[in-house]
């Protein structure tokens, strides 16, 4: 049992973030079974996930605003490729050292939820 979190725990948490945005304490204890949990450890993990969410949603908002500015009005017009700035920003943040190999089959993602462009007040 470790008394603190290591850089490998951070990498594991970043990968875990893509499966769950709000992990429960039981889930954290399961995935980080090598750590002796206390208030400080739990607080640090909560802070990490909060920071991950903030960065992720900021990037999504930037991408959506740019799409709206480019005249996108439906989900069919949106795609995220490996060349996309959003893909690069997320990969650089969550997989900086390329510890996780992204499947070559994952070349284009499309959004399935309804996308509505809204005029933002200036």
PyMOL commands that set and color helices and strands:
alter all, ss='L'
color gray80, all
select helices_A, chain A and resi 7-17+25-31+39-69+75-77+85-94
alter helices_A, ss='H'
color red, helices_A
select strands_A, chain A and resi 80-81+108-109
alter strands_A, ss='S'
color yellow, strands_A
deselect
rebuild
show_as cartoon
